[in-house]
Amino acid sequence: MADSWNTDAGEAVYRSRDAVKNMRIRVRIERVTSIAALSQHHQQQALSQEERGDIELETLTSQGQTGDNEEEQVVGWQEKLFSQYEMELFQNEAACQTPLDRQYHTEVKALSKAKGRRNHRIFTYTDHDRYTACLPFHQLHSTDVLTTTKSSPTFLSERITSIRHRRQERRTMDSSIPKSKIVNWEPTEEFVKNRHVVNNAMQTMHIMGDLGPPGRLGQKENEYLLVTIKADGSGTVIIKPDFNKGKEPYRVVTEGEKREVWRLTVENVSPVMQPEEKERELNMYKDLYVRHKEYLNSLVGQDFEMPPLGILRYVINGEIVSAKGFEYDNLYIHFFMEMPNNWSSLPFQALSGVTHTCRAKTLGKENVAFFSFPFSFEAFYMSEKESEDSVLQWPVIYFKVLSLDSWQRYRTEGYGYLLFPAIPGKHTITCHTWRPLQTGTVSALRRFFIGGSPELEELSYVRIPGTFKGDRLSRFGFCTETTGSVTFNLHCIQQARAFVDAAMLKKRRQKVFDQLGGFSQQGAVCNILEAFQRARKKMQEARESLPRDLISATSQPQIKSSALL
């Protein structure tokens, strides 16, 4: 009797570039009940007595005893092995109704004329068999057949097994029924599972075992599911249970009065590719890749697209990732792009956009709305004057966050802006927002009950209005309230002829390089200067907060030391 069993009877997913028709699986079943153990004990005693010369082995062993207690078969993909029940069923030509039944009738007759079938207890149901969908539910999906531990099936396995039945029960929808509720604001867990289904066309094959008593084979109630194999056209193979791979065998317990125990071993015996075949396939893939590369080069051409001389091409591929910290739910974002002087864009390019409405999700202590909304802009910069005092102004993305409820009332949740990064590459930027605040209880009640809130007539007022021409902009008396934040992912590309001609740039720096090639350096220098100004301001504030006596005392030794120097 076996002392340990493999209880991990879950599914295993494999991916292979080889054709699934080359797959070979060795399945072995062995009875481990007391009767089989007693017979094995007698056989071992007989072997020991035969070695001593006391008796002959033929006098104690019975014919066909090994086939009743154990069997081993190597099964290929969609290979049909007939059971005893099918052999008796397809012998009668009158019982064959479909073309597949008549084909099986021909094969059964050929097996009867030959030496017979090579299998005894192990047989298969292929994807084309009508018995595949008629197997009992407890035989197809029960975990007690293979193991005594209860393991819950995965969500993917549940959906794949129900795809076939769901297609048969599909109903046509009446077009006269209006689709009133397209968006479900409060989806249940079952609703989410039913809407997120991986609908891949998969073929199924079942390896079965006739575990009936000796001499009573061919009864449907004694058929048990041993292995289930599923495969699709993309090279994905799902096997349940997984290969043993040197582990203990699985346990199969029969039902009825005699609860017999069988051992199940599953091994992968697919033929290994020879080194010559591997090298030939590798060369074939290399040739295919080279031809595909040549085909792509022929489509693109040899001339790389470059902007004209003295023009900077700026491409930004962005994503509105998420928004958090806002008062109301069901958020959407409306964004615009402003082009400063000397900047232009393509005529057909849209400079604004709006995201979908997103419902917030609770993460920790905050409500976060994940948009994952992509956008793309392309802009061109050309300087008109060769003046060194000209300061480059980058394009700005203005955005406002709004909320929408079930009564179609919208509220302005916040305003913000985003400058184009001066350095190319990937950037993750979080922009904080604010909204105008109207003091008083009436404004708060109006915002809560009927929606609406104070809005900006000019969206550029978030930063610097486009109509402003003075030196100082005062917002004194303008009441605002800090709201949430919006996170962006930006991938920026800068392209100019000055970047390519590196050999000429090493010799001398031209004005075009100073304007086009020095943007990254200019942005880094500006950042350093801003950090220096902030640190200097903090030092001045700390110095002003100290007492005057302490300041004079600390400054006097410095004067004396400087005088000595």
N, C-alpha and C positions, 0 to 999 in steps of 0.2 A: 504494500500500500504506500502511496506517495504521502510524504509528510508535509511538503510545501507546494504551493501553487502560485502561478502568476495571476494576480488579481487585476492587473492593469489591462482591461479589455476595451479601452477607448479607441477612438479612431486615430489613424496616423496618415498624414498628408505628405506625399512625395511628388517631386517635380523632376521630370526627365525630358531631355531633348530627343531621346530615342523613341522609336515607334512603340506604342503600347502592345502591338501584336507580338513583340519579342519577349514579353514578360512570361515567366514560368514560375509557378508556385508549387512547392511540395507540401502536401497536407498529410498528416499522419494521425490516426486515431488508435487508441489502445484501451481495452477494457481493464479496469483496475479493481474490480469487485473481488469478493472472497473466492468465488468459483475460479476466476482467472488466476488469482494468486495461488490457489491450490493446484491448479493444472500446471502452472509454471514450476511450483515446488516439485511436483511429480516428475516433470521433464528434467529438472536439474538432478534429481536422484537417479533417474534413468541414465543420464549422461555419465554420471560418476560410476554407476555400476557397469555401463558399457566399457568405460575406460579400464575397469578392473577385469573385464571379460566375463562377468557373471551372467548377464542377459544380453539379448539383442534389443536394439532401440525400436525396431518395427513392432514388437509385441506390445508396447505401451502407448505409442503415439497413435492418435486417431486421424484419419484423413479429413482435411478441411477444418481442423481445429484452430490453426493459426489464422485463417481467413475470418473466422467468427470473432476472434478476440482482438485482432489488430489488422490494420490496412494502411497502406501508403500509396499515394498517387501523386503524380506530377501533372498539374493542370495548366493549360495555356489560356490566354485571354479569349473569352467567348467560345471556349472549347466545350462541346456538348458531350457529357457522359450520362448515359441513360440509367435510370433507376430500375429496380425490379418491377415497380408499378408501371412505368412507362413501357418497358419491354412487353408486358402482358397487354397493355392498352393498345399500343400501335401494331400488335400482331394482327388485329382485326381491321381489315380495310374499310369496313362499314362505319367504324367509329371515327374515321378521318374525314373532317369536313373542310378544313382550310388547306391552302397550299403548303403551309408549314407542317401540318399533320401528315399530309401525303409524302412530303420529303422525309419526315421521320419514319414513316412506314417503310419506305425504301431502304433507309439506313438500318432499321431493325431487322429487316429480312436479310440484308447483306451480313449483319453480325450473326444471325442464326445459322446461315450457311457456312460461315467461317468458324473459327474456334470459339466464338462467343465474345462477350464484352470483357474487357480487361479489369474493370472495376467490380467490386462486390457490394460494399456499403456506401462508398463515397460516390456522389453524382453531382451534377451541376444543373442550374437553371440559368440560361442565357438571357440577354436583354430582349430577345424576340419571343420568349416563351410566354404562353398565356398564364402559366402558373406563377410567374413572378409577382403579379399583382394580387394573386389569390392566396398567398401564404398567410397563415394566421398571424394576427397582430402580435401575440406574445412571442412568436418565433422570430419575427423580424426585428422587433425593437426591445425585447426584454433583456435586462442585464443579468437575470438569474440563470439564464441558460448557460452562460460562459463563466460566470463568477458569482460568488455569494455576496460580494460587496456591492452596494448601490451607488452607482456613479451617474450623475445627471448628464444627459447628452448636451452638446454645445448648441448654441443658437443656429450656427451655420448648418449643422447636421440635421436639425429639425426642419429648417426651411428647404433643404435639398431633398429630403425624403418626401415632403409634401408637394413638391413642384408638379410631379406627374399627376397626382389626384386633383390638384387645383386646376390644371389645364383641362381635365375631363369635365369638371363641374363648372367651367367658366360660362357665364351668362352674358348675353348681349344687353347693353344698356339702352334704355329707351331715350331717344334724343329729345322727346317732348318734355321730359322732366327737367326743370331748370336746375342748374348747378348753383345753388344759392350760397352754400357754405364751402367755398374753395379753400379757405384758410381755417384750420382748426386751432383755436387759440389755447385750448386745454387738452392736448392729446394724451390718451392713456398709454400705458406701457405696451399693451397688446396692439394698439393702433400704430405705435412707432415700429414695432417688430414687423407688422404686416406691410408697412410701406418701405422698409429697408430690406429687400430680398435680393440675393445674388442669384439671378435666373440664368444659370449656365446649362446648356444642353449636355447632359451626362448620360453615359451608358452604364448599366448595372449588370453585375453578374453575381450569383449566389452559389457558393459551394456548400452542398447539403450532405447530411449523413443519415443513413437509415440505421438507427440504433435499436432496432427491434430484437427480440430474442432469436436465437438460432433456429432456422427452419420456418420462421414467420416473417420473412422479409416481404416488402411490397405493400405495407399498410401505411396509409397517409398519416395516421396519428403518431407514428414512430419516426417521422421525418423531423430533423432538427437542423437549424441554421448553424453552420460552422464559421464561414468566412463570407464577408460581403466586400466586393471590389467595385469601385466606381472610377470612371475615367472620362475626361473630356478631350476635346481636340487641341487644347493648349498645353498638353503634357502633364496635367495634374492627375494624380492617382491617389485615391482614398481607400484605405484598407482597414477593415474592422473585423477582428482585432489585429493588432500590429504583429509583425514578425517576432518570433521569440528571441532571436539574436543571442543564443546561449543562455537565456533565462529559463525558469521553470515552465513546464507546459501549462496550458489552460485546462480548466475543469468543466466538463459538460455533464450535467445531472439530468437524467431522464425522469419523466413523470409516470405516474401510475403506482401500482402496488409495489413493483420491484424498481426501486430508485437506484438504478445502476449508475456508476461513475465511470466516465471515460476521460482519457487524457487526449488533449489536442495540441499538436505542434505544427506551426506554420513557418516555413522557411522560404527565402527568396533564392531560387536556383536559376535565375535568368542567365543565359550564356554571356560570358564576358567577351567584349570586342577584342579582337586580335590587334597587336601593335601595328601591323601593316594597314589594317582597316582604319585604325585611329588616325594614322598619318595621312591616309588617303582622304578621310573626311575633313581633317584639319586643312589640308591643301585646297580642298573644294570650298571650304568656308572662306579661306583667304582670297581665293580667286573671285568668289562672290562679292566680298567686301570691296575688293579693288575695282571691280566693274561698277558696283553701286557708287563708289566714290567718284569714278570717272563720269558717271551719269549725272551726279549732282554738280560736279564742276562744269559740265557742259551746259547745265541749266543756269548756273550762276554767271559763268563767264570768267575770263581772266582779269578783266579790269575791275578793280575794287572801287566801289562808289565812294567818292570823296567830296566834301563840300568845297565850294570855290575858295580862292585864295583870300585870306583875311576874314573868314567867317567861321564862327564857332557853332558846331552842331551839338545840341544838348538833348539827350533822350533820357526820359525818366519813366521807368516801369514801377508803379507803386501799388500798394495794397492797403486798404483801410482795414486794419486787423480787428480792433475792438474799441468799445467805448464803455466807460464805467464811471460810477459816482454821480449819476444823474437822478433827478427826483422821480420822474415817471418812467414807465416801461414802454415797450413797442417803439423803439427808436429808429430813425432813419436820418441820413446825412445828405445835405445838399451842398455841393462844392463848386467853386468857380476858380479860374486861373486868370490872373492879371499879368499882362505883358508890359514891362516898363519901356522906356525909350530905347531905341536901337535894337529891340527884340521883335521878332516876327514868328509866325507859325504857318503851317500849311493851310491852304484855303478851305479844304474840306474837313479839317480837324475840328472836333467839338471841344470847346474850352470850358464846358460845365458838365455836370452829371449828378445823378441822385442814386443812392443805394436802395436796396430793398428794406422793408421793415423787419426789424430783428427783435426778438423777445429776449430779455435779459435772463441770465442764468446765475444762480447764487454760487459764488466761489468764496469760501471763507466768510468774511464779514461784508463783502461787497457784491453788488449785482453787476455782472459783466455781460454786455451784448457783443457776440462774436459775429462780425460782418464777413470778413475775408473777401472784400469787394475789390477786384483789380481795376486799375485804370492806367492809362498810358498817355504821355504828352511828348511832343517833339517841338523844340523851339530852336531858333537861329539868332545869333548875335553878330552884329556888324557895326563897328565903330565908324562914325562919319568923320571925326576930327582926330588928328594926331596930337592931341593935347595930353600932357602928362598929368594935368590936374583932374582929368575926368575920372570919376569914381564909378565902378561897375555896379549896377543895380540888378539883382537877381529877380526872376519871376516869383510871384507869390500865389499860393493856393489859399483862398479864403473858403471857409466852410462854416456851416451852422447846423446844429443838431436839433432835431425836432422830434416830438412824440405824438403818437396817434392812438386814440382809444377806440373802443367798439362803437361809439356814437359819432365817429368821424370828426372828432374834435382834435385839433392839433395845437401844440404849445411849443414855443421856442425854448429850448433847454440850454443853449449856449452858443457862443460865437468863438471862433479861433482862426488862426492863420498859420501857414507853414511856408518857410522860405526854401527855395531850391538849394540843396547842399552845394557848397563850393568845391568839395572834394569828391571825385568819382568813387564809385564802389557801393557797397551795401550800407544802409543807415536805418536804424530803428529809432524813431523819434516819437516822443509822447508830448502832445500839445494840450495845455490846460486851457479851459474855456471859461467864459463869463457871459452873463446876460444882463440886460438893463433891468433895474429894479425900480418899481414905482411904489413909493411908501404909502402906507395906509392899509386898513383892513379891507376896504372895498376892492382893491386891486387883487388881494390874495383870494377873496371869495369869488371874484370874476374868473380868475385863473383856474380855480378848482371846479366850479360848477359849469361854466359855459365855454371854457377854453380860451385860447388867445392870451397874448401877453405883449408888453411893449417890444417893438421891433425897430431895427435900424433901417433908415431909409437908404443910406449908402453903406454897403457892406465893407467897403475899404476903410471905414471909420474904425474898424477893429484894430488897424495898425496906423496908417497915415492916410487921410482922405486924398483922393486923386485931385481934388480942387484946391488943396492947401498949397499956398505959395510963400508963406512966411518962414521965419527962422525958428519960432517956438510955437508948439501946439499945446494949448491948455485945455484940460478936461476937468477943471475945477467945477464942482457942483453937480457932476454927472454921477448918479448913484448906480452902482453895479453890484452884482453878487457873483461870487466864485461858484462854479458848478462842478462839472466832472472833467474828464480828460479823454482824449482820443489818441490811439496808438497807430502809427503808420510804419510800414516797411517800404523802403525806397531803394531801388537799384538804378544808379545814375551812370550814364555814359557820356563822355565828352570826346568830340572828334574834331580835329582841325589839321590842316596841312603842316602847321608849325610843329605838331607833335611828331610827325613822320620824318621830317628832314632833320634828323639828329646830327648828322655830320656837319651840316652848315651851322647849326646852332652852337656847336662846340667852338667854332671859329669866332663868331661874333654874335652879339645879341641885337636883334632888330626890334623895331617898335612893335611889329606884329607879334613877335614872341613874348614881348613884355605884356601885351594885352591878352593874348590868347593862351600862351603857355604859362603865364605866371598867375593864373587864377587860383590854383591850388596853394601856391606859396602865399599869395595875397590873403587867402582865407585863413591860413595858419598864422600869419603875422597878426591879422586882426584879432584872432582868438587870444593870442598872447598879450596883445595890448589891452584887451578888455579885462583879462584876468589881472594884469598889473594895476589897472585903474581901480578894480574892485578891492584889491589888497591895500592899495594906497588909501582908499577911502575908509576902510576899516581901521587902519592905523591912525588916521586923523581923528576918527570918532573916539577911539580908545584914548588918544592923547588929550582930547578935549574933556573927557570924563574925569581925568585925574585932577587932583588939587593943584592950584597954581604954585604953592610953595614947593611941592614935590617936583613940579616941572622945572622951576628955576634951579632947584638943588641938583637935579640930574643934568641940566644943561650947562651949569657952571664948570664942572671938570672938563667937559668937552671943549669949552672955549680956552681954558688954560692949556690943555694938551695941544690944541691947535696953535696956540701962541708959542709954545715951546718948539713945536715943529717948525 
